[in-house]
Amino acid sequence: MEFRFSEEALAFEREVDEFLSVEWSPEVRRRVDASPDRYAMEREFRRKLAEKGWLTLSWPREYGGQERSYEEQYLFQEALNYVSAPGATVGVQQVGPTLMTFGTDEQKEAFLPRIAQGEIDFALGYTEPDAGTDLASLQLRAVRDGDDYVLNGIKRFTSAAHRAEYVWLAARTDPSAPKHRGISMFLVDLQTPGITVKPIWTMSGIRTNEVYWEDVRVPADALVGEENRGWYYAAHALDFERVSIFTVSGVRAVFDALMRWAREKGPDGKRPIDDGHVSRTLADYKVQIEVLQMLAYRNLGMIKRGEHPNHEASEVKIFSTELMQRLLQTGTKLLGPYGQLTPESDHAPLGGRIEQGYRAAVMPTFGAGSNEVMRNIIATRGFGLPRG
């Protein structure tokens, strides 16, 4: 494996770091965190990415992208994740690439330029009350009626539905077909009559939604690709989502923050790092992070060779999300009682980042496919073990 990045990729990384030092500086991040309309500020930042062509840097030039190398894409995502900057959206990662391959010319013309310019956002309409990890069990129906489809059902954990313009919707168009074969994908305007969005507040304080669909009529040209082929479009996109979202730098940023805390003197005049238990604990996490880095590099190497990471992407997803949970749990213990203070407290170590992160670290273990399913993928596709 080649561990060195090209000079072009490293030069691009420096350019991105310089951009982030201005447009997503610690001061900007504090303003965003304190803002009652965080989403508007994040969206404005994405528009700045779009102005530089970085929001869609992996897209073909004909669709507003830059056709950056896989190395540059990886380093770009790592740079954003390290400072918790908003990056690619559902529109950029899933809707756009799917439309390029399977969409009509009219769909490409209507959506791709606006996605590339950061003008529109998409919610992800996959999960339902009885179809979460097993997406193929979804039941929201789409019935053809003349020139329209009529949609009825419920979607749950549709996180951006209260602020996005559209939803990337998976619906069942053939209930008599095997469950993987009766699903279709639709582009639906969230202002369409019959759609009701209700909030669900998570333990991390972040809002998601339950969305009710009652006799919602959408034109037949909202269908993407072939009817009943939606499962295959969604599954292909999710494999690459695991590579792009679950990178290493987010975990490394938490580790680096704990290292800064450990090297500073506490109220007792001692540095936590000088305690043998603390130093050994952090050293062990450092080793685990480097293992994760090697797993991530393997995925990157496969993509560069034209291969399609599958169980390998699942390995990164499991290791990174569970490592983040362990690290944050350890962080709350190392910080002691003060580690339980929220960001609102002036006495919270590291600005309350560890406490807040600890609550937020649960969702990624089941988002984009639960870790239990990821283990099944590794067992069956990686080791060739039988099902059941």
Phi, psi and omega in degrees: 000136177271117184268352182266139174272156180293158178298324179297319181292320180292325177294321178294320178301318179296321178297318179294317179299320179295318177300314182293328180296339179259307188277342178222050180288167176305323179294317177298317180298321178295320179294320180295315181297327182271352185283138175289346179234065181303321184300319181297321180289323177294322180293323177296321177297319178297326177295326176293322174298318181296323179299329179270358182080012186270343179295326180236044187295341179270347184289157172298150181299327182296342179249016177096010180263187181240356181052043178294153180293163178297325177299314180295320177299317182295313181294325177298312180295322178296319181297316179295315183294328182297325181254013178057039178274143179292138182230230185297148183249178174302321179298318182286315188276327187242309184295308184303303180302326179290319178296322179302325184268320189241349184284161175282165177300323180294319178294318178299315182293324184283327190247321188299314179299321182288326174295314183297329181270000180072024184275333183228151177239156177238140165271159181256110184262071180251296192294143176229170179306326180243021179210087178250273177300319179268079184302327183295350179271006184300150187237351180303123188266143171235109184250126180290131178220093183066238180269009182234167163246141177251124186252133177218134178152194182227136171244142182237151181061039175271084200297326185258012187296336182275357183223340181282161177274327184227166173234137175270100196253130171260126182222155180270120181255344179221092182292344181273346181279158171309144195303330180284343187256357183253022184251141177230158180252140181227151171255113187236130174290125184287353175269004180296135179303141179102353179262126178237125183251124179237140186283148168232124181261128184270170181296340179274357181086005180267139180275136164235190188214157164248133186240126181258133181244112183236104179051047180279121181261126175233145181295153182299334180283003172281346177292135179255127179069211182272147173296140179073012177250010186296326181302319184288326175295315182292317183295320179296318180293323182294327178299317181283335174297321180296327180287317188279327183276316188267067178272181189270331192295331177297318177293317181297325180295319177295317179300315180297323178296318178293325178294321178297317178298317184293336182271352179265150179286138177272186179302335180273004179081004181252151175268129179303327183297338180281351174278129185301321180297316181296313183295319179293321179297313180292325177297320178297320178292326177300318178297316181298322179296322179291327174297314177301321180299320179294321177297319179295318178298325178297318177298316179299317179299321179296315180297319179298329180275003180083013178268165185245102180300131179233275176294334177294321176294323178296324179297316178296319182299312180297307187297318184289315184290322181283328174295318178299317178300313181297318182296316180291323176297317177297321179300318179295327179288317181295324181285346179073202182305326180294338179293349178266358180284141181275167181302340181288341183275136177290344183262002183289123177298143179055032177066021181078011185297323184289315179298314181295317179296323180299318179289326183279344187283352180288312186305315182299342179286343175237349174292148181059032181101122184295155180295334175295317177293322178301322178293324176295321178298316179298318182294314186277316184268332179273313182259353179072023180285150181288156175283154175085000000 
